[in-house]
Amino acid sequence: MKLGYFTLTDNPPGYGEERQDPNQLIQDTLNQCVYAEELGFHSVWVPEHHFSMFGVLPSPSAFLCHVAARTERVKLAPGTVVLPLNHPVRVAEEFALLDVLSNGRAVLSAGRGYDAREYEAFGADFTTSQEHFFEGMDIIKKAWTHETFSHEGKHYRIPEVSLTPRPVQQPFPPTYVACFSQPTLMYAARNGFDCIFAPFAATMMYGSVQNAVAEFKKEAAAAGYPDSQAMCSYFCNVTYDEVETLRTKERLLKYFQGIMPALPQVREETPPHIQYFIDITTKLKSMSPSDLGERSIITGDPENCLRILKDCEEAGIQEVILYFNFGGLHHDDTIKSMERAARELLPHFPSAN
């Protein structure tokens, strides 16, 4: 199993006076991505978020092209492209370009997102996000695997065109679908895409991230894709005493409270295909720091952190990406957290180096 670096650059209005300067946060994230390679992490994953309503990084492809110029080995991934807000051909072009400029280090991860406010600002229809997403993923795969292609669908009509440039990796870069719901899992499995899970949401939907991975791999194998890969993200902070562990969980609770306005919360106003978020937000509202365990965070002493990661590896997860700077953690402390993980955890996963 491999270990990667992950951030959503969370900086929502709910952090109040503790919000960071967005420009500086982007610069700090850049330096963390470069340092992740020095420490031996396998990959770096950065978000797409708009208007400082939650995160501060609007264009992962542009950001990752700059990271590519400052690194040599680390894989470069968005976590994730909100596909219904982007034209799928443009996404195919941009990540093919990233693949060329990075000498074959691009990874694509795409999802539907969850913040209706972003959809509204871009004039996108939140109620049809699932339809747009599935059709958009079909188009990206077609663009990467055909010399010329056209498309006539419900939401997109594309005349015969040829993608330029072509990806370096063949038949196309590793492509992950961010899975929360059963229909999305089934779509990814049946269409030969890989899958990325958030453990907290996977637990709400499937009982555990291990169950979600097992379901995905079973469906992928049945569809003729036995080599499909699964990965997950985890909040992470290796700690050496109970006080630090508690503070880490308090910081995670601050994160969950900060993200709440971005999530659907009123069932009557939420499209049916995304109503599972109502259950997630209901659960989050009632949580205390003591409720935050290994279904959402890797923290505690190195032995406990390693145990959770080994459970992931045993479940068939190929990579875990670790989120260090959640809850407004500043750059210097994030670097220290990354260094602890590299020192205590990476040596147990040689393939990550």
Secondary structure, DSSP 8 states (H G I E B T S, - for coil): -EEEEE------GGGGGG---HHHHHHHHHHHHHHHHHHT-SEEEE----TTSS-S---HHHHHHHHHHH-SS-EEEES-EEGGGS-HHHHHHHHHHHHHHTTS-B-EEEE--S-HHHHHHHT--GGGHHHHHHHHHHHHHHHHH-SSEEEE-SS-EEEEE--SS--SSSS---EEEE--SHHHHHHHHHTT-EEEE-HHHHHHHHSSHHHHHHHHHHHHHHTT-TT--EEEEEEEEE-SSHHHHHHHHHHHHHHHHHHGGGS---GGGS-GGGTHHHHHHHHHHT--GGG--TTTEEEESHHHHHHHHHHHHHTT--EEEEE-SGGG--HHHHHHHHHHHHHHTGGG-GGG-
